[in-house]
């Protein structure tokens, strides 16, 4: 079933900040990659409700 965006119903969103500058990423095989920027997670909203901190990590309330 196709879901359509509408005005009114609650939604989910991930808000990120694009941070420029040198960064090195490492994957599960310990392969390193150099980059020029990273996406820093700022806030998550699930079903219209902010999720995550200020709740004590690693616990959160939905």
TORPA-4810 file (N, C-alpha, C, O; in nm, 3 decimals):
<nodes>
NODE_1_0.084_-0.118_0.000_0.000_0.000_0.000_0.088_0.124_0.000_0.186_0.132_0.075_X
NODE_2_0.055_0.218_-0.082_0.132_0.341_-0.090_0.087_0.438_0.020_-0.033_0.457_0.042_X
NODE_3_0.183_0.497_0.087_0.154_0.595_0.192_0.174_0.734_0.133_0.272_0.759_0.062_X
NODE_4_0.081_0.824_0.162_0.090_0.960_0.109_0.111_1.059_0.221_0.060_1.041_0.332_X
NODE_5_0.187_1.162_0.193_0.205_1.271_0.289_0.078_1.354_0.294_0.018_1.386_0.192_X
NODE_6_0.038_1.388_0.415_-0.081_1.470_0.435_-0.054_1.571_0.545_0.034_1.551_0.629_X
NODE_7_-0.129_1.678_0.544_-0.123_1.774_0.654_-0.202_1.716_0.770_-0.315_1.672_0.752_X
NODE_8_-0.143_1.717_0.888_-0.216_1.674_1.007_-0.164_1.551_1.078_-0.143_1.556_1.199_X
NODE_9_-0.141_1.438_1.007_-0.099_1.319_1.081_0.044_1.334_1.132_0.126_1.400_1.069_X
NODE_10_0.075_1.271_1.248_0.212_1.277_1.301_0.308_1.204_1.208_0.269_1.114_1.134_X
NODE_11_0.433_1.244_1.213_0.532_1.184_1.124_0.662_1.152_1.194_0.681_1.182_1.312_X
NODE_12_0.752_1.090_1.119_0.886_1.055_1.166_0.987_1.138_1.087_0.970_1.162_0.968_X
NODE_13_1.092_1.182_1.156_1.196_1.258_1.088_1.327_1.243_1.164_1.329_1.232_1.286_X
NODE_14_1.436_1.243_1.090_1.570_1.247_1.149_1.633_1.380_1.108_1.644_1.409_0.988_X
NODE_15_1.673_1.459_1.205_1.733_1.590_1.179_1.883_1.576_1.196_1.931_1.530_1.300_X
NODE_16_1.957_1.615_1.093_2.102_1.601_1.094_2.169_1.733_1.062_2.111_1.821_0.999_X
NODE_17_2.293_1.745_1.107_2.375_1.863_1.081_2.493_1.819_0.996_2.565_1.727_1.033_X
NODE_18_2.515_1.885_0.881_2.629_1.855_0.796_2.748_1.935_0.849_2.750_2.058_0.840_X
NODE_19_2.847_1.864_0.903_2.964_1.927_0.965_3.083_1.908_0.872_3.124_1.796_0.844_X
NODE_20_3.139_2.019_0.825_3.254_2.013_0.736_3.384_2.002_0.814_3.395_2.051_0.927_X
NODE_21_3.482_1.938_0.753_3.612_1.923_0.816_3.663_1.782_0.795_3.586_1.692_0.760_X
NODE_22_3.792_1.761_0.817_3.847_1.627_0.795_3.790_1.526_0.894_3.776_1.555_1.013_X
NODE_23_3.757_1.408_0.843_3.702_1.300_0.926_3.750_1.167_0.870_3.763_1.150_0.749_X
NODE_24_3.777_1.073_0.959_3.814_0.938_0.919_3.708_0.841_0.971_3.676_0.841_1.090_X
NODE_25_3.654_0.760_0.880_3.555_0.659_0.916_3.620_0.522_0.910_3.709_0.498_0.829_X
NODE_26_3.574_0.432_0.998_3.628_0.296_1.003_3.510_0.199_0.999_3.416_0.214_1.076_X
NODE_27_3.515_0.099_0.909_3.407_0.002_0.902_3.437_-0.122_0.986_3.538_-0.127_1.056_X
NODE_28_3.349_-0.222_0.979_3.362_-0.341_1.063_3.482_-0.427_1.027_3.521_-0.513_1.106_X
NODE_29_3.542_-0.406_0.912_3.664_-0.479_0.873_3.789_-0.395_0.898_3.898_-0.428_0.851_X
NODE_30_3.772_-0.287_0.972_3.880_-0.195_1.007_3.939_-0.123_0.885_4.056_-0.082_0.885_X
NODE_31_3.858_-0.108_0.780_3.899_-0.033_0.663_3.870_0.114_0.690_3.759_0.151_0.726_X
NODE_32_3.973_0.198_0.671_3.959_0.341_0.700_3.935_0.419_0.571_3.990_0.386_0.465_X
NODE_33_3.852_0.522_0.582_3.826_0.613_0.471_3.830_0.755_0.522_3.771_0.786_0.625_X
NODE_34_3.900_0.839_0.452_3.906_0.981_0.487_3.797_1.056_0.412_3.767_1.027_0.296_X
NODE_35_3.738_1.154_0.480_3.634_1.234_0.418_3.648_1.380_0.453_3.737_1.420_0.529_X
NODE_36_3.560_1.460_0.395_3.565_1.605_0.415_3.450_1.657_0.501_3.448_1.775_0.535_X
NODE_37_3.354_1.569_0.537_3.239_1.611_0.616_3.173_1.489_0.679_3.199_1.376_0.639_X
NODE_38_3.087_1.515_0.779_3.010_1.407_0.839_2.871_1.456_0.871_2.848_1.576_0.889_X
NODE_39_2.776_1.362_0.878_2.640_1.393_0.919_2.627_1.364_1.067_2.640_1.249_1.109_X
NODE_40_2.603_1.467_1.146_2.591_1.453_1.291_2.442_1.449_1.326_2.369_1.544_1.296_X
NODE_41_2.395_1.341_1.391_2.254_1.335_1.429_2.223_1.440_1.536_2.298_1.455_1.632_X
NODE_42_2.113_1.511_1.519_2.074_1.617_1.611_1.948_1.578_1.689_1.945_1.591_1.811_X
NODE_43_1.845_1.531_1.619_1.718_1.498_1.683_1.643_1.395_1.600_1.652_1.396_1.477_X
NODE_44_1.570_1.308_1.665_1.481_1.213_1.600_1.340_1.236_1.651_1.319_1.256_1.771_X
NODE_45_1.244_1.234_1.560_1.103_1.248_1.597_1.032_1.124_1.546_1.037_1.093_1.427_X
NODE_46_0.964_1.052_1.636_0.891_0.930_1.600_0.744_0.951_1.632_0.707_0.980_1.746_X
NODE_47_0.661_0.936_1.530_0.517_0.953_1.546_0.483_1.091_1.604_0.389_1.105_1.683_X
NODE_48_0.561_1.192_1.566_0.536_1.328_1.611_0.592_1.363_1.747_0.572_1.475_1.794_X
NODE_49_0.663_1.268_1.812_0.715_1.290_1.947_0.867_1.285_1.945_0.924_1.188_1.895_X
NODE_50_0.936_1.388_1.997_1.082_1.383_2.005_1.127_1.259_2.082_1.071_1.226_2.187_X
NODE_51_1.229_1.190_2.029_1.276_1.065_2.085_1.422_1.079_2.125_1.500_1.145_2.056_X
NODE_52_1.460_1.016_2.235_1.600_1.015_2.276_1.624_1.108_2.392_1.537_1.130_2.476_X
NODE_53_1.744_1.162_2.395_1.781_1.250_2.505_1.686_1.366_2.513_1.641_1.411_2.408_X
NODE_54_1.651_1.417_2.627_1.724_1.418_2.752_1.704_1.296_2.840_1.747_1.297_2.955_X
NODE_55_1.640_1.188_2.788_1.630_1.067_2.868_1.769_1.011_2.890_1.858_1.031_2.807_X
NODE_56_1.788_0.941_3.000_1.920_0.888_3.030_1.954_0.775_2.934_1.879_0.678_2.922_X
NODE_57_2.066_0.789_2.866_2.113_0.686_2.774_2.158_0.565_2.855_2.212_0.585_2.964_X
NODE_58_2.141_0.444_2.811_2.089_0.403_2.680_1.939_0.386_2.678_1.887_0.324_2.584_X
NODE_59_1.865_0.437_2.775_1.721_0.417_2.781_1.647_0.537_2.723_1.693_0.651_2.736_X
NODE_60_1.536_0.511_2.659_1.452_0.618_2.606_1.306_0.573_2.616_1.277_0.454_2.626_X
NODE_61_1.217_0.669_2.613_1.074_0.641_2.625_1.007_0.675_2.494_1.033_0.781_2.436_X
NODE_62_0.921_0.588_2.446_0.846_0.616_2.323_0.706_0.653_2.358_0.625_0.681_2.270_X
</nodes>
